[in-house]
Amino acid sequence: MEHQFCVNKGATMDTKQLEARYHIKIQPASSLVDSLISRVHEYEHQHNMTSSQMLYALRRNKTTETKDICSWINDYRTLKKLRNGRNGV
């Protein structure tokens, strides 16, 4: 099934036209969401705490922000934005 995207006021393109014009591959957002959920659950299991608990610990300087924790929190915030219908841009 092809979808129409509004490129600018009054102009639309289908998926194939958009991919060709911008040299990109459009994929369903569901795979992104599934990937984020999986990674967030993995981080939570690895650190034995919820993402909310980790944010609380960071805000209270109870833990040090590492590259791993930064990736976790970025994934968690992206997932929350997607779930709340905001793209964060």
C-alpha positions as CSV (number, residue, x, y, z in Angstrom):
1,M,0.0,0.0,0.0
2,E,1.4,3.4,-1.0
3,H,1.1,6.4,1.2
4,Q,1.0,10.0,0.2
5,F,3.2,12.5,2.0
6,C,2.9,16.3,2.0
7,V,6.2,17.7,0.9
8,N,5.2,21.3,0.9
9,K,1.9,23.2,0.9
10,G,-0.4,21.6,-1.7
11,A,2.2,19.1,-3.1
12,T,2.3,15.4,-2.2
13,M,4.5,12.5,-3.1
14,D,4.1,8.8,-2.7
15,T,6.6,6.7,-0.9
16,K,8.7,5.7,-3.9
17,Q,8.9,9.3,-5.2
18,L,10.0,10.5,-1.7
19,E,12.6,7.7,-1.4
20,A,14.0,8.5,-4.9
21,R,14.1,12.2,-4.4
22,Y,15.9,12.1,-1.0
23,H,17.9,8.9,-1.5
24,I,16.3,7.3,1.6
25,K,14.4,4.1,2.5
26,I,11.2,4.7,4.4
27,Q,10.4,2.0,6.9
28,P,7.5,1.5,9.2
29,A,7.9,3.2,12.6
30,S,6.8,0.0,14.3
31,S,10.3,-1.6,13.8
32,L,11.9,1.4,15.4
33,V,9.5,1.3,18.4
34,D,10.1,-2.5,18.8
35,S,13.9,-1.9,18.7
36,L,13.7,0.9,21.3
37,I,11.5,-1.2,23.6
38,S,13.9,-4.1,23.3
39,R,17.0,-2.0,24.1
40,V,15.3,-0.2,27.0
41,H,14.2,-3.5,28.5
42,E,17.8,-4.8,28.1
43,Y,19.3,-1.8,29.8
44,E,16.8,-2.1,32.7
45,H,17.6,-5.7,33.1
46,Q,21.3,-5.1,32.9
47,H,21.2,-2.4,35.6
48,N,18.4,-3.9,37.6
49,M,16.3,-0.8,37.7
50,T,13.6,1.0,35.7
51,S,14.4,3.8,33.3
52,S,12.6,6.2,35.7
53,Q,14.7,5.0,38.6
54,M,17.9,5.6,36.5
55,L,16.7,9.2,35.6
56,Y,16.1,9.8,39.3
57,A,19.5,8.5,40.2
58,L,21.2,10.7,37.6
59,R,19.3,13.8,38.7
60,R,20.3,13.2,42.3
61,N,24.0,12.5,41.3
62,K,23.6,8.9,42.7
63,T,25.3,7.4,39.6
64,T,27.7,8.5,36.9
65,E,26.6,9.0,33.4
66,T,28.4,6.6,31.1
67,K,28.1,6.2,27.3
68,D,25.9,3.1,28.0
69,I,23.6,5.0,30.4
70,C,23.5,8.0,28.0
71,S,22.4,5.6,25.1
72,W,19.8,4.1,27.5
73,I,18.3,7.4,28.5
74,N,18.3,8.7,24.9
75,D,16.4,5.5,23.8
76,Y,14.0,5.9,26.7
77,R,13.2,9.5,26.0
78,T,12.8,8.8,22.2
79,L,10.4,6.0,23.1
80,K,8.4,8.3,25.4
81,K,8.2,11.0,22.7
82,L,7.0,8.5,20.1
83,R,4.4,7.1,22.5
84,N,3.2,10.7,23.3
85,G,2.9,11.6,19.6
86,R,5.8,14.1,19.7
87,N,8.8,13.8,17.5
88,G,11.1,16.0,19.6
89,V,12.2,18.1,16.7
